[in-house]
Amino acid sequence: MYAQDAGATRQEVGWIMGSFAVGLLGSRVWIGRLVDRQGRKIALLIGAFVVAIAPLGYLLTEAVIPLMAIRAFHGICLAAYTTGYNALIVDLSPPQQRGELISYMSLAVPIGMGLGPAGGAYLAQAVGYETLFYVSALLGFLSLLLVFQIKEPQKNSPQIPENLDPSRTENVVSNRSMGTLITSQSLLIPTLVLLLIGLLFGNLATFLPLFVRDINLGSYAGLFYSTAAIASFLPRLILGPVSDSIGRGLFITGSLVFYLLAMVFLAQADTAFELLTAAVLEGVGSGILIPMTIALISDRSAFNERGRVFAVCMSGFDGGIAIAAPIMGILNESLGFRSVFWLTGGLAIAALFLFLTLSNPTILRSFKFALGRSQDLYAIPTEKIAH
């Protein structure tokens, strides 16, 4: 909305918003290596510092190109913070409680998303964008102060730390190169699923406020995101522990179905009820997909490669957002918002098909795993040292 109010077209809004994910993609691999070599805290410090500084940059300009540059710099915060945070949480989680603890700790996201958009929309309307950016920067600096209080439980290095038991899954050491990680089917398929959903989410995150303004429900933009965030609470609380018992497959499958239904409702929305129903469905989908995918790739990775694994796999989601904003900007300009929401529903179908058929070594085992009827054959056994 800030960009559009400054005179940007829909397509230019797409380029500006997409630049955030460009910063994400450009820093993911470097951040992943840093996390594996230097520890998790350094990435958290970088992320908090960037998120504290970047909002102040928006105060300096309303021009498209400078906004794209600041937005790209802003994207580094998410690459750094999410990689370091997720790796640290997995380090702290026993394998038998990994899904449970990842789900609980991921509640920080919907809490922030529940408060942030609604509060931001109120500040923008009540006191203007300038105050909004100052408040955002202040929150970033508070985050930085909190990060300084974090103490890592052990030293992260390419070797197993002396105080860790190498028989435990999270302490297995792997010698896989970055190229091997990228091309491994065990990690490639979750990455492609996240890529497709990233395309869907990128369109939703960028153009939903403009869509609701077009259908005369502009005041519901912040409420949509808040409703989605609140809706994501329950699955995070309940399904994480269950996934430790029956596996991640069934829940990832279910999340993709929820994303599909959300796009169907959104493409037809004319009333606040229909809009918020779509928000609930999208919230449930995101509340399941991201924690379960993090747990899945954690099951399939070793202690000393976890930063790189998160960097590679989560780049699928980032890449989808990066591609979505400019491409969907062009499509929304020519086809309209509703038609593009139908198209993004097709992306959810494609992701579902991919996961049902290729999430495990064979189509049959993939189908069984995706329906919760089989174990994950790609998971690293507790007694195995990966090479």
C-alpha positions as CSV (number, residue, x, y, z in Angstrom):
1,M,0.0,0.0,0.0
2,Y,2.9,2.4,0.8
3,A,4.3,1.7,-2.7
4,Q,1.0,2.2,-4.4
5,D,0.2,5.3,-2.5
6,A,3.6,6.6,-3.6
7,G,2.5,6.2,-7.3
8,A,3.8,2.7,-8.1
9,T,1.7,0.6,-10.6
10,R,0.7,-3.0,-9.8
11,Q,3.6,-4.3,-11.8
12,E,6.0,-2.0,-9.9
13,V,4.5,-3.1,-6.6
14,G,5.3,-6.6,-7.7
15,W,9.0,-5.7,-8.4
16,I,9.4,-3.9,-5.1
17,M,7.9,-6.7,-3.0
18,G,9.7,-9.3,-5.0
19,S,13.0,-7.6,-4.2
20,F,12.6,-8.8,-0.6
21,A,12.9,-12.4,-1.7
22,V,15.8,-11.5,-4.0
23,G,17.7,-10.5,-0.8
24,L,16.6,-13.7,0.8
25,L,17.8,-15.9,-2.1
26,G,21.1,-14.0,-2.5
27,S,22.1,-14.6,1.1
28,R,20.6,-18.0,1.9
29,V,23.6,-20.2,0.9
30,W,26.1,-17.9,2.5
31,I,24.0,-17.8,5.7
32,G,23.6,-21.6,5.7
33,R,27.4,-22.1,5.5
34,L,27.9,-19.5,8.3
35,V,25.4,-21.3,10.5
36,D,27.2,-24.7,10.1
37,R,30.7,-23.2,10.6
38,Q,30.3,-20.4,13.1
39,G,27.1,-21.4,15.0
40,R,23.5,-20.4,15.1
41,K,23.7,-17.1,17.2
42,I,25.7,-15.1,14.6
43,A,22.9,-15.6,12.1
44,L,20.3,-14.4,14.6
45,L,22.4,-11.3,15.3
46,I,22.6,-10.5,11.6
47,G,18.9,-11.0,11.1
48,A,17.9,-8.8,14.0
49,F,20.3,-6.1,13.0
50,V,19.0,-5.9,9.4
51,V,15.4,-5.9,10.5
52,A,16.2,-3.0,12.8
53,I,17.9,-0.9,10.2
54,A,15.9,-1.6,7.0
55,P,12.6,0.1,8.0
56,L,14.5,3.4,8.4
57,G,15.5,3.1,4.8
58,Y,12.0,3.4,3.6
59,L,11.8,6.9,5.1
60,L,14.5,8.1,2.7
61,T,12.7,7.6,-0.6
62,E,9.4,6.8,-2.5
63,A,11.1,6.0,-5.8
64,V,10.8,2.5,-7.2
65,I,14.4,1.6,-7.8
66,P,15.7,2.7,-4.3
67,L,12.7,1.0,-2.7
68,M,13.7,-2.2,-4.5
69,A,17.3,-1.9,-3.2
70,I,16.2,-1.3,0.4
71,R,13.6,-4.1,0.2
72,A,16.3,-6.5,-1.1
73,F,18.6,-5.6,1.9
74,H,15.6,-6.2,4.2
75,G,15.3,-9.7,2.8
76,I,18.6,-10.7,4.4
77,C,17.0,-10.6,7.8
78,L,14.6,-13.4,7.1
79,A,17.3,-15.6,5.5
80,A,19.6,-15.1,8.5
81,Y,17.0,-15.3,11.3
82,T,15.0,-18.3,10.1
83,T,18.0,-20.4,9.2
84,G,19.7,-19.8,12.6
85,Y,16.5,-20.0,14.6
86,N,15.3,-23.3,13.0
87,A,18.7,-24.9,13.3
88,L,19.0,-23.9,17.0
89,I,15.5,-25.3,17.8
90,V,16.3,-28.6,16.1
91,D,19.6,-28.8,18.0
92,L,17.7,-28.4,21.2
93,S,15.0,-31.0,20.3
94,P,15.3,-34.7,21.0
95,P,14.4,-36.7,17.8
96,Q,11.3,-38.3,19.3
97,Q,9.9,-34.8,20.1
98,R,11.2,-32.9,17.1
99,G,7.9,-32.3,15.4
100,E,6.3,-31.3,18.7
101,L,8.9,-28.7,19.7
102,I,9.3,-27.3,16.2
103,S,5.5,-26.7,16.1
104,Y,5.5,-25.1,19.6
105,M,8.4,-22.8,18.8
106,S,7.0,-21.8,15.5
107,L,4.1,-20.3,17.3
108,A,6.2,-17.1,17.5
109,V,5.4,-16.6,13.8
110,P,1.6,-16.4,14.0
111,I,1.8,-14.4,17.2
112,G,3.8,-11.8,15.3
113,M,1.7,-12.1,12.2
114,G,-1.4,-11.8,14.3
115,L,-0.4,-8.5,15.9
116,G,1.8,-7.0,13.1
117,P,-0.5,-6.5,10.1
118,A,-3.4,-5.3,12.1
119,G,-1.3,-3.0,14.2
120,G,0.7,-1.8,11.2
121,A,-2.5,-1.0,9.2
122,Y,-3.9,0.9,12.2
123,L,-0.6,2.9,12.6
124,A,-0.5,3.7,8.9
125,Q,-4.0,5.0,8.8
126,A,-4.0,6.8,12.2
127,V,-0.5,8.4,12.3
128,G,1.0,7.7,8.9
129,Y,3.8,5.6,7.4
130,E,6.6,7.5,9.0
131,T,5.6,6.5,12.5
132,L,4.9,2.9,11.3
133,F,8.5,2.6,10.1
134,Y,10.0,4.0,13.3
135,V,7.9,1.6,15.4
136,S,9.1,-1.3,13.1
137,A,12.7,-0.3,13.6
138,L,12.3,-0.1,17.4
139,L,10.9,-3.6,17.4
140,G,13.9,-4.7,15.4
141,F,16.3,-3.2,18.0
142,L,14.4,-4.9,20.8
143,S,14.8,-8.1,19.0
144,L,18.6,-7.5,18.7
145,L,18.9,-6.9,22.4
146,L,17.1,-10.2,23.1
147,V,19.4,-12.1,20.7
148,F,22.4,-11.0,22.7
149,Q,20.9,-13.0,25.6
150,I,20.9,-16.3,23.7
151,K,23.5,-18.9,24.7
152,E,24.0,-21.8,22.3
153,P,23.9,-25.2,24.0
154,Q,27.1,-26.5,22.3
155,K,29.7,-25.5,19.8
156,N,28.6,-26.1,16.2
157,S,31.4,-27.5,14.0
158,P,32.0,-30.0,11.2
159,Q,32.9,-32.5,13.9
160,I,30.7,-34.0,16.6
161,P,31.2,-32.0,19.8
162,E,32.7,-33.9,22.7
163,N,29.7,-33.6,24.9
164,L,27.3,-35.1,22.3
165,D,26.3,-38.7,21.8
166,P,26.9,-39.6,18.1
167,S,24.2,-42.3,18.2
168,R,21.5,-39.6,18.3
169,T,20.1,-38.5,15.0
170,E,20.7,-34.8,15.5
171,N,24.4,-35.5,16.1
172,V,25.1,-37.5,13.0
173,V,27.9,-36.1,10.9
174,S,27.5,-36.0,7.1
175,N,30.1,-35.3,4.4
176,R,27.5,-34.3,1.7
177,S,28.6,-31.4,-0.4
178,M,26.3,-28.5,-1.3
179,G,25.8,-29.9,-4.8
180,T,24.7,-33.3,-3.4
181,L,22.3,-31.6,-1.0
182,I,20.7,-29.6,-3.8
183,T,20.3,-32.6,-6.1
184,S,19.2,-35.2,-3.5
185,Q,15.6,-36.3,-4.1
186,S,15.1,-36.4,-0.3
187,L,15.6,-32.6,-0.2
188,L,14.7,-31.6,-3.8
189,I,11.0,-32.6,-3.5
190,P,10.3,-30.7,-0.3
191,T,12.1,-27.7,-2.0
192,L,9.9,-27.9,-5.1
193,V,6.8,-28.2,-3.0
194,L,7.8,-25.1,-1.1
195,L,8.6,-23.4,-4.4
196,L,5.1,-23.9,-5.7
197,I,3.5,-22.8,-2.4
198,G,5.9,-19.8,-2.4
199,L,4.5,-18.7,-5.7
200,L,1.0,-19.0,-4.2
201,F,2.0,-17.2,-1.1
202,G,3.9,-14.5,-2.9
203,N,0.8,-13.5,-4.9
204,L,-1.3,-13.6,-1.7
205,A,1.2,-11.6,0.4
206,T,1.7,-8.9,-2.3
207,F,-1.7,-8.4,-3.9
208,L,-4.3,-9.4,-1.3
209,P,-4.4,-5.9,0.1
210,L,-5.0,-4.5,-3.4
211,F,-7.6,-7.1,-4.1
212,V,-9.6,-6.4,-1.0
213,R,-9.4,-2.7,-1.8
214,D,-10.9,-3.4,-5.2
215,I,-13.9,-5.3,-3.8
216,N,-14.5,-2.5,-1.3
217,L,-13.2,-4.4,1.7
218,G,-9.9,-2.5,2.1
219,S,-10.2,-2.3,5.9
220,Y,-10.1,-6.1,6.1
221,A,-6.5,-6.4,4.7
222,G,-4.8,-6.5,8.1
223,L,-7.7,-8.6,9.5
224,F,-7.2,-11.2,6.8
225,Y,-3.5,-11.8,7.9
226,S,-4.4,-11.7,11.5
227,T,-7.2,-14.2,11.0
228,A,-4.9,-16.5,9.1
229,A,-2.3,-16.2,11.9
230,I,-4.8,-17.1,14.6
231,A,-6.1,-20.0,12.5
232,S,-2.6,-21.4,12.3
233,F,-2.3,-21.8,16.1
234,L,-4.4,-24.9,16.6
235,P,-2.6,-27.2,14.1
236,R,0.8,-26.1,15.5
237,L,-0.3,-27.0,19.0
238,I,-1.9,-30.3,18.2
239,L,-0.3,-31.9,15.1
240,G,3.4,-31.6,16.0
241,P,3.3,-34.3,18.7
242,V,1.1,-36.5,16.5
243,S,3.6,-36.2,13.6
244,D,6.3,-37.6,15.8
245,S,4.3,-40.8,16.1
246,I,2.8,-41.3,12.6
247,G,5.2,-39.2,10.4
248,R,5.1,-35.9,8.6
249,G,3.6,-37.1,5.3
250,L,-0.1,-37.0,6.1
251,F,0.0,-33.5,7.5
252,I,2.0,-32.0,4.6
253,T,-0.6,-33.6,2.3
254,G,-3.5,-32.1,4.3
255,S,-1.8,-28.6,4.3
256,L,-1.7,-28.6,0.5
257,V,-5.4,-29.4,0.4
258,F,-6.1,-26.5,2.7
259,Y,-4.1,-24.1,0.5
260,L,-6.1,-25.3,-2.5
261,L,-9.4,-24.6,-0.7
262,A,-8.2,-21.2,0.4
263,M,-7.6,-20.2,-3.2
264,V,-11.0,-21.5,-4.3
265,F,-12.7,-19.4,-1.7
266,L,-10.6,-16.3,-2.3
267,A,-11.1,-16.4,-6.1
268,Q,-14.9,-16.2,-5.4
269,A,-14.9,-13.8,-2.4
270,D,-17.3,-10.9,-2.5
271,T,-18.1,-10.6,1.2
272,A,-16.2,-10.3,4.5
273,F,-17.3,-13.8,5.5
274,E,-16.0,-15.4,2.3
275,L,-12.7,-13.4,2.6
276,L,-12.2,-14.5,6.2
277,T,-13.1,-18.1,5.5
278,A,-10.3,-18.1,2.9
279,A,-8.0,-16.6,5.6
280,V,-8.8,-19.4,8.0
281,L,-8.1,-22.1,5.4
282,E,-4.8,-20.4,4.4
283,G,-3.8,-20.1,8.0
284,V,-4.5,-23.8,8.8
285,G,-2.5,-24.7,5.7
286,S,0.5,-22.6,6.6
287,G,0.3,-23.6,10.2
288,I,0.8,-27.2,9.1
289,L,3.1,-27.0,6.1
290,I,6.0,-24.9,7.4
291,P,6.6,-26.7,10.8
292,M,6.0,-30.1,9.2
293,T,8.4,-29.4,6.3
294,I,11.1,-28.1,8.7
295,A,10.6,-31.3,10.8
296,L,10.8,-33.4,7.6
297,I,14.1,-32.0,6.3
298,S,15.5,-32.1,9.8
299,D,14.8,-35.9,9.9
300,R,16.6,-36.1,6.6
301,S,19.7,-34.1,7.6
302,A,22.7,-34.4,9.9
303,F,23.9,-32.1,12.6
304,N,26.7,-30.4,10.8
305,E,24.8,-29.7,7.5
306,R,21.6,-28.4,9.0
307,G,22.2,-24.8,8.2
308,R,22.9,-25.6,4.5
309,V,19.9,-27.9,4.3
310,F,17.6,-25.2,5.7
311,A,19.2,-22.7,3.3
312,V,18.7,-25.0,0.3
313,C,15.1,-26.1,1.1
314,M,13.7,-22.9,2.3
315,S,15.1,-21.2,-0.8
316,G,12.3,-22.9,-2.6
317,F,9.8,-20.9,-0.7
318,D,11.8,-17.7,-1.0
319,G,12.3,-18.4,-4.7
320,G,8.6,-18.8,-5.2
321,I,8.0,-15.4,-3.6
322,A,10.7,-13.8,-5.6
323,I,9.2,-15.1,-8.9
324,A,5.6,-14.5,-7.8
325,A,5.7,-10.8,-7.2
326,P,6.8,-9.6,-10.6
327,I,5.1,-12.4,-12.6
328,M,1.9,-12.2,-10.7
329,G,2.0,-8.4,-11.1
330,I,1.9,-8.8,-14.9
331,L,-0.8,-11.4,-14.7
332,N,-2.9,-9.4,-12.3
333,E,-2.6,-6.4,-14.6
334,S,-3.9,-8.4,-17.6
335,L,-6.2,-11.1,-16.1
336,G,-7.4,-9.6,-12.9
337,F,-7.0,-10.7,-9.3
338,R,-9.7,-13.5,-9.3
339,S,-8.3,-15.3,-12.3
340,V,-4.8,-15.3,-10.8
341,F,-6.1,-16.7,-7.5
342,W,-7.6,-19.6,-9.6
343,L,-4.2,-20.1,-11.2
344,T,-2.5,-20.2,-7.8
345,G,-5.0,-22.9,-6.8
346,G,-3.5,-24.9,-9.7
347,L,-0.1,-24.5,-8.1
348,A,-1.4,-26.1,-4.9
349,I,-2.7,-29.1,-7.0
350,A,0.7,-29.4,-8.7
351,A,2.5,-29.4,-5.3
352,L,0.1,-32.1,-4.0
353,F,0.7,-34.3,-7.0
354,L,4.4,-33.9,-6.6
355,F,4.4,-34.9,-2.9
356,L,2.0,-37.8,-3.5
357,T,4.2,-39.4,-6.1
358,L,7.9,-38.4,-5.3
359,S,8.2,-37.8,-1.6
360,N,9.8,-41.2,-1.2
361,P,12.0,-43.5,-3.4
362,T,9.1,-45.1,-5.3
363,I,5.6,-43.9,-6.3
364,L,3.9,-46.5,-4.1
365,R,6.0,-45.7,-1.0
366,S,5.5,-42.0,-1.7
367,F,1.8,-42.4,-1.9
368,K,1.8,-44.4,1.4
369,F,4.0,-42.0,3.1
370,A,2.0,-39.0,2.0
371,L,-1.2,-40.6,3.5
372,G,0.5,-41.6,6.7
373,R,0.6,-45.3,5.9
374,S,4.4,-45.7,5.7
375,Q,7.6,-44.5,7.4
376,D,9.9,-41.9,5.7
377,L,12.6,-44.0,4.0
378,Y,14.8,-40.9,3.6
379,A,14.9,-40.2,7.3
380,I,18.4,-40.7,8.9
381,P,18.2,-43.7,11.3
382,T,19.4,-43.0,14.8
383,E,22.2,-45.6,14.5
384,K,23.4,-44.5,11.1
385,I,26.4,-42.2,10.3
386,A,25.6,-40.5,7.0
387,H,28.3,-40.1,4.4
